[in-house]
Amino acid sequence: MRHHSNVRKFGREKNQRHALMQSLARNLIRDSRIKTTTAKAKELRPMIEKLVTKAKSATIASRRLINARIKSPSDTKKLIDTIAPKYKGRNGGYTRIIKLPNRELDGSPMSVIEFV
């Protein structure tokens, strides 16, 4: 039974979900704003919040941990060097989700997730 499971499955297997979240995280770090479904944005938000919190310490260990999560050295560098310093005095709440109209084709609720 699947009572109180906090994982959104998105109709994918575990490794595919992991790759999807990695890709969304990389795109958000690269572009600072992405348009996706509301469910994917809500699933991505805690991951990004934790990565930014780790990036604020800017140690070698945090750099390695972030790189292990998103598998992109250039995006890791951008997160640590440009994005994280903006949030030094802020304890969480680095992203916002803005609801958009539903998608025309299938009616999926859409959102924009961006850094504050």
Backbone as JSON Lines, residues from 0, in Angstrom:
{"i":0,"aa":"M","n":[0.83,-1.19,0.0],"ca":[0.0,0.0,0.0],"c":[0.87,1.25,0.0]}
{"i":1,"aa":"R","n":[0.31,2.32,-0.49],"ca":[1.09,3.53,-0.7],"c":[0.63,4.66,0.22]}
{"i":2,"aa":"H","n":[0.26,4.33,1.46],"ca":[-0.26,5.34,2.37],"c":[0.83,6.33,2.76]}
{"i":3,"aa":"H","n":[0.52,7.6,2.67],"ca":[1.39,8.69,3.13],"c":[2.79,8.68,2.54]}
{"i":4,"aa":"S","n":[2.91,8.22,1.31],"ca":[4.21,8.28,0.64],"c":[4.41,9.69,0.11]}
{"i":5,"aa":"N","n":[5.57,10.29,0.36],"ca":[5.8,11.67,-0.01],"c":[6.49,11.82,-1.36]}
{"i":6,"aa":"V","n":[6.62,10.75,-2.12],"ca":[7.31,10.81,-3.4],"c":[6.29,10.88,-4.52]}
{"i":7,"aa":"R","n":[6.42,11.89,-5.37],"ca":[5.61,11.95,-6.58],"c":[6.3,11.08,-7.62]}
{"i":8,"aa":"K","n":[5.58,10.19,-8.25],"ca":[6.22,9.21,-9.12],"c":[6.3,9.64,-10.58]}
{"i":9,"aa":"F","n":[5.42,10.51,-11.03],"ca":[5.43,11.02,-12.4],"c":[5.37,9.93,-13.46]}
{"i":10,"aa":"G","n":[4.88,8.75,-13.12],"ca":[4.79,7.67,-14.09],"c":[6.14,7.18,-14.57]}
{"i":11,"aa":"R","n":[7.17,7.32,-13.75],"ca":[8.52,6.95,-14.13],"c":[9.12,6.03,-13.07]}
{"i":12,"aa":"E","n":[10.17,5.32,-13.49],"ca":[10.92,4.52,-12.54],"c":[11.86,5.43,-11.75]}
{"i":13,"aa":"K","n":[12.47,4.88,-10.71],"ca":[13.28,5.68,-9.8],"c":[14.43,6.39,-10.52]}
{"i":14,"aa":"N","n":[15.16,5.66,-11.37],"ca":[16.3,6.29,-12.03],"c":[15.86,7.37,-13.02]}
{"i":15,"aa":"Q","n":[14.71,7.19,-13.65],"ca":[14.2,8.2,-14.56],"c":[13.74,9.45,-13.79]}
{"i":16,"aa":"R","n":[13.11,9.25,-12.62],"ca":[12.72,10.39,-11.78],"c":[13.94,11.16,-11.31]}
{"i":17,"aa":"H","n":[14.97,10.43,-10.94],"ca":[16.21,11.05,-10.47],"c":[16.83,11.88,-11.59]}
{"i":18,"aa":"A","n":[16.88,11.32,-12.8],"ca":[17.43,12.05,-13.95],"c":[16.59,13.28,-14.28]}
{"i":19,"aa":"L","n":[15.27,13.17,-14.15],"ca":[14.38,14.3,-14.41],"c":[14.66,15.43,-13.42]}
{"i":20,"aa":"M","n":[14.78,15.1,-12.13],"ca":[15.04,16.13,-11.13],"c":[16.42,16.76,-11.32]}
{"i":21,"aa":"Q","n":[17.42,15.95,-11.7],"ca":[18.75,16.49,-12.0],"c":[18.68,17.49,-13.14]}
{"i":22,"aa":"S","n":[17.97,17.11,-14.19],"ca":[17.85,17.97,-15.36],"c":[17.12,19.27,-15.02]}
{"i":23,"aa":"L","n":[16.03,19.17,-14.27],"ca":[15.29,20.38,-13.88],"c":[16.15,21.28,-13.0]}
{"i":24,"aa":"A","n":[16.9,20.67,-12.08],"ca":[17.77,21.45,-11.19],"c":[18.85,22.17,-11.99]}
{"i":25,"aa":"R","n":[19.48,21.47,-12.93],"ca":[20.51,22.1,-13.77],"c":[19.93,23.25,-14.57]}
{"i":26,"aa":"N","n":[18.75,23.04,-15.15],"ca":[18.13,24.09,-15.95],"c":[17.76,25.3,-15.1]}
{"i":27,"aa":"L","n":[17.28,25.06,-13.89],"ca":[16.93,26.18,-13.0],"c":[18.17,26.97,-12.61]}
{"i":28,"aa":"I","n":[19.25,26.27,-12.3],"ca":[20.5,26.95,-11.95],"c":[21.03,27.74,-13.14]}
{"i":29,"aa":"R","n":[20.94,27.15,-14.33],"ca":[21.45,27.79,-15.54],"c":[20.63,29.03,-15.92]}
{"i":30,"aa":"D","n":[19.3,28.89,-15.87],"ca":[18.42,29.95,-16.4],"c":[17.77,30.8,-15.32]}
{"i":31,"aa":"S","n":[17.86,30.42,-14.06],"ca":[17.26,31.11,-12.91],"c":[15.74,31.09,-12.91]}
{"i":32,"aa":"R","n":[15.13,30.5,-13.93],"ca":[13.67,30.47,-14.03],"c":[13.28,29.43,-15.07]}
{"i":33,"aa":"I","n":[12.4,28.49,-14.71],"ca":[11.93,27.52,-15.69],"c":[10.43,27.34,-15.58]}
{"i":34,"aa":"K","n":[9.82,26.96,-16.69],"ca":[8.39,26.69,-16.75],"c":[8.21,25.18,-16.79]}
{"i":35,"aa":"T","n":[7.42,24.65,-15.87],"ca":[7.2,23.21,-15.8],"c":[5.82,22.96,-15.18]}
{"i":36,"aa":"T","n":[5.47,21.7,-15.01],"ca":[4.19,21.41,-14.36],"c":[4.3,21.75,-12.87]}
{"i":37,"aa":"T","n":[3.18,22.01,-12.27],"ca":[3.17,22.39,-10.85],"c":[3.71,21.27,-9.97]}
{"i":38,"aa":"A","n":[3.36,20.03,-10.28],"ca":[3.83,18.9,-9.47],"c":[5.36,18.78,-9.54]}
{"i":39,"aa":"K","n":[5.92,18.95,-10.72],"ca":[7.38,18.87,-10.87],"c":[8.06,20.03,-10.14]}
{"i":40,"aa":"A","n":[7.46,21.2,-10.21],"ca":[8.03,22.36,-9.51],"c":[8.01,22.14,-8.0]}
{"i":41,"aa":"K","n":[6.91,21.58,-7.49],"ca":[6.81,21.33,-6.05],"c":[7.79,20.25,-5.6]}
{"i":42,"aa":"E","n":[8.07,19.3,-6.46],"ca":[9.04,18.25,-6.12],"c":[10.47,18.77,-6.22]}
{"i":43,"aa":"L","n":[10.71,19.7,-7.14],"ca":[12.05,20.26,-7.34],"c":[12.45,21.22,-6.23]}
{"i":44,"aa":"R","n":[11.49,21.95,-5.7],"ca":[11.78,23.02,-4.74],"c":[12.61,22.56,-3.53]}
{"i":45,"aa":"P","n":[12.25,21.48,-2.81],"ca":[13.07,21.09,-1.66],"c":[14.5,20.71,-2.05]}
{"i":46,"aa":"M","n":[14.66,20.09,-3.21],"ca":[16.0,19.72,-3.67],"c":[16.86,20.95,-3.88]}
{"i":47,"aa":"I","n":[16.31,21.96,-4.56],"ca":[17.05,23.19,-4.85],"c":[17.34,23.94,-3.55]}
{"i":48,"aa":"E","n":[16.37,23.99,-2.64],"ca":[16.58,24.69,-1.37],"c":[17.76,24.08,-0.6]}
{"i":49,"aa":"K","n":[17.82,22.75,-0.57],"ca":[18.91,22.07,0.14],"c":[20.25,22.33,-0.55]}
{"i":50,"aa":"L","n":[20.26,22.34,-1.89],"ca":[21.5,22.59,-2.61],"c":[22.01,24.01,-2.36]}
{"i":51,"aa":"V","n":[21.11,24.99,-2.35],"ca":[21.53,26.38,-2.11],"c":[22.06,26.52,-0.68]}
{"i":52,"aa":"T","n":[21.4,25.87,0.28],"ca":[21.87,25.92,1.66],"c":[23.27,25.32,1.77]}
{"i":53,"aa":"K","n":[23.51,24.2,1.1],"ca":[24.86,23.61,1.09],"c":[25.85,24.54,0.41]}
{"i":54,"aa":"A","n":[25.44,25.17,-0.68],"ca":[26.34,26.04,-1.46],"c":[26.76,27.26,-0.67]}
{"i":55,"aa":"K","n":[25.96,27.68,0.3],"ca":[26.3,28.87,1.09],"c":[27.57,28.67,1.91]}
{"i":56,"aa":"S","n":[27.87,27.43,2.29],"ca":[29.09,27.18,3.07],"c":[30.34,27.22,2.19]}
{"i":57,"aa":"A","n":[30.21,26.91,0.91],"ca":[31.29,27.01,-0.09],"c":[32.55,26.24,0.3]}
{"i":58,"aa":"T","n":[32.39,25.08,0.91],"ca":[33.56,24.25,1.23],"c":[33.78,23.24,0.11]}
{"i":59,"aa":"I","n":[34.92,22.59,0.13],"ca":[35.21,21.55,-0.85],"c":[34.19,20.42,-0.73]}
{"i":60,"aa":"A","n":[33.85,20.05,0.5],"ca":[32.89,18.97,0.72],"c":[31.52,19.32,0.14]}
{"i":61,"aa":"S","n":[31.08,20.56,0.35],"ca":[29.77,20.96,-0.18],"c":[29.81,21.01,-1.71]}
{"i":62,"aa":"R","n":[30.93,21.45,-2.27],"ca":[31.08,21.48,-3.73],"c":[30.96,20.07,-4.3]}
{"i":63,"aa":"R","n":[31.6,19.11,-3.64],"ca":[31.56,17.72,-4.11],"c":[30.16,17.13,-3.97]}
{"i":64,"aa":"L","n":[29.48,17.45,-2.87],"ca":[28.14,16.94,-2.66],"c":[27.17,17.5,-3.72]}
{"i":65,"aa":"I","n":[27.27,18.79,-3.99],"ca":[26.4,19.41,-4.99],"c":[26.68,18.82,-6.36]}
{"i":66,"aa":"N","n":[27.95,18.65,-6.68],"ca":[28.31,18.09,-7.98],"c":[27.83,16.64,-8.11]}
{"i":67,"aa":"A","n":[27.82,15.9,-7.01],"ca":[27.3,14.53,-7.03],"c":[25.8,14.53,-7.29]}
{"i":68,"aa":"R","n":[25.09,15.55,-6.82],"ca":[23.64,15.61,-7.01],"c":[23.24,16.05,-8.42]}
{"i":69,"aa":"I","n":[23.93,17.06,-8.98],"ca":[23.48,17.59,-10.27],"c":[24.39,17.22,-11.44]}
{"i":70,"aa":"K","n":[25.55,16.63,-11.17],"ca":[26.45,16.1,-12.2],"c":[26.84,17.13,-13.26]}
{"i":71,"aa":"S","n":[27.11,18.34,-12.84],"ca":[27.52,19.38,-13.78],"c":[28.46,20.36,-13.07]}
{"i":72,"aa":"P","n":[29.76,20.24,-13.32],"ca":[30.71,21.12,-12.64],"c":[30.48,22.61,-12.91]}
{"i":73,"aa":"S","n":[30.07,22.95,-14.13],"ca":[29.86,24.36,-14.45],"c":[28.66,24.92,-13.68]}
{"i":74,"aa":"D","n":[27.6,24.12,-13.56],"ca":[26.43,24.57,-12.81],"c":[26.71,24.61,-11.3]}
{"i":75,"aa":"T","n":[27.54,23.68,-10.83],"ca":[27.96,23.7,-9.43],"c":[28.71,24.99,-9.13]}
{"i":76,"aa":"K","n":[29.61,25.35,-10.02],"ca":[30.4,26.58,-9.86],"c":[29.49,27.8,-9.85]}
{"i":77,"aa":"K","n":[28.52,27.84,-10.76],"ca":[27.59,28.98,-10.82],"c":[26.77,29.06,-9.53]}
{"i":78,"aa":"L","n":[26.3,27.92,-9.05],"ca":[25.49,27.9,-7.82],"c":[26.29,28.43,-6.64]}
{"i":79,"aa":"I","n":[27.53,27.98,-6.5],"ca":[28.35,28.38,-5.35],"c":[28.86,29.81,-5.47]}
{"i":80,"aa":"D","n":[29.28,30.21,-6.68],"ca":[29.93,31.51,-6.85],"c":[28.98,32.67,-7.07]}
{"i":81,"aa":"T","n":[27.83,32.44,-7.71],"ca":[26.95,33.57,-8.03],"c":[25.59,33.52,-7.34]}
{"i":82,"aa":"I","n":[24.97,32.35,-7.25],"ca":[23.62,32.28,-6.7],"c":[23.63,32.28,-5.16]}
{"i":83,"aa":"A","n":[24.43,31.41,-4.56],"ca":[24.44,31.28,-3.09],"c":[24.82,32.56,-2.34]}
{"i":84,"aa":"P","n":[25.81,33.35,-2.8],"ca":[26.15,34.57,-2.06],"c":[24.99,35.57,-1.94]}
{"i":85,"aa":"K","n":[24.04,35.53,-2.88],"ca":[22.89,36.44,-2.8],"c":[21.99,36.12,-1.61]}
{"i":86,"aa":"Y","n":[22.09,34.89,-1.09],"ca":[21.19,34.45,-0.03],"c":[21.92,34.24,1.3]}
{"i":87,"aa":"K","n":[23.05,34.89,1.5],"ca":[23.83,34.71,2.73],"c":[23.01,35.01,3.98]}
{"i":88,"aa":"G","n":[22.23,36.07,3.97],"ca":[21.47,36.46,5.15],"c":[20.08,35.85,5.22]}
{"i":89,"aa":"R","n":[19.78,34.91,4.34],"ca":[18.43,34.36,4.25],"c":[18.44,32.89,4.65]}
{"i":90,"aa":"N","n":[17.53,32.5,5.51],"ca":[17.45,31.11,5.96],"c":[16.31,30.39,5.26]}
{"i":91,"aa":"G","n":[16.56,29.92,4.06],"ca":[15.54,29.2,3.29],"c":[14.66,30.14,2.5]}
{"i":92,"aa":"G","n":[13.76,29.57,1.72],"ca":[12.86,30.36,0.9],"c":[13.57,31.02,-0.26]}
{"i":93,"aa":"Y","n":[14.44,30.25,-0.93],"ca":[15.23,30.81,-2.02],"c":[14.48,30.79,-3.35]}
{"i":94,"aa":"T","n":[13.41,30.01,-3.43],"ca":[12.67,29.89,-4.68],"c":[11.21,30.27,-4.47]}
{"i":95,"aa":"R","n":[10.55,30.59,-5.57],"ca":[9.11,30.83,-5.54],"c":[8.47,30.09,-6.7]}
{"i":96,"aa":"I","n":[7.23,29.67,-6.5],"ca":[6.47,28.99,-7.55],"c":[5.29,29.88,-7.89]}
{"i":97,"aa":"I","n":[5.2,30.26,-9.16],"ca":[4.11,31.12,-9.64],"c":[3.22,30.28,-10.54]}
{"i":98,"aa":"K","n":[1.94,30.2,-10.19],"ca":[1.01,29.39,-10.97],"c":[0.68,30.08,-12.29]}
{"i":99,"aa":"L","n":[0.54,29.27,-13.33],"ca":[0.18,29.73,-14.67],"c":[-1.12,29.04,-15.07]}
{"i":100,"aa":"P","n":[-1.73,29.48,-16.19],"ca":[-2.92,28.76,-16.67],"c":[-2.57,27.33,-17.06]}
{"i":101,"aa":"N","n":[-3.58,26.47,-17.06],"ca":[-3.36,25.07,-17.43],"c":[-2.88,24.95,-18.87]}
{"i":102,"aa":"R","n":[-2.13,23.89,-19.15],"ca":[-1.63,23.64,-20.5],"c":[-2.8,23.31,-21.42]}
{"i":103,"aa":"E","n":[-2.75,23.84,-22.64],"ca":[-3.84,23.66,-23.6],"c":[-4.08,22.19,-23.96]}
{"i":104,"aa":"L","n":[-3.02,21.46,-24.25],"ca":[-3.16,20.1,-24.76],"c":[-3.85,19.15,-23.79]}
{"i":105,"aa":"D","n":[-3.32,19.06,-22.58],"ca":[-3.84,18.06,-21.65],"c":[-4.41,18.64,-20.36]}
{"i":106,"aa":"G","n":[-4.38,19.96,-20.23],"ca":[-4.96,20.59,-19.05],"c":[-4.1,20.49,-17.8]}
{"i":107,"aa":"S","n":[-2.83,20.14,-17.97],"ca":[-1.94,20.03,-16.8],"c":[-1.72,21.39,-16.17]}
{"i":108,"aa":"P","n":[-1.78,21.47,-14.84],"ca":[-1.49,22.75,-14.18],"c":[-0.01,23.1,-14.36]}
{"i":109,"aa":"M","n":[0.26,24.3,-14.85],"ca":[1.63,24.73,-15.13],"c":[2.06,25.79,-14.12]}
{"i":110,"aa":"S","n":[3.37,25.89,-13.93],"ca":[3.95,26.87,-13.01],"c":[5.31,27.3,-13.5]}
{"i":111,"aa":"V","n":[5.74,28.44,-12.97],"ca":[7.11,28.89,-13.16],"c":[7.78,28.8,-11.8]}
{"i":112,"aa":"I","n":[8.96,28.17,-11.76],"ca":[9.75,28.16,-10.53],"c":[10.98,29.0,-10.8]}
{"i":113,"aa":"E","n":[11.28,29.92,-9.86],"ca":[12.39,30.84,-10.06],"c":[13.04,31.15,-8.72]}
{"i":114,"aa":"F","n":[14.27,31.64,-8.8],"ca":[14.95,32.11,-7.6],"c":[14.37,33.46,-7.2]}
{"i":115,"aa":"V","n":[14.24,33.69,-5.91],"ca":[13.67,34.94,-5.4],"c":[14.62,36.08,-5.67]}
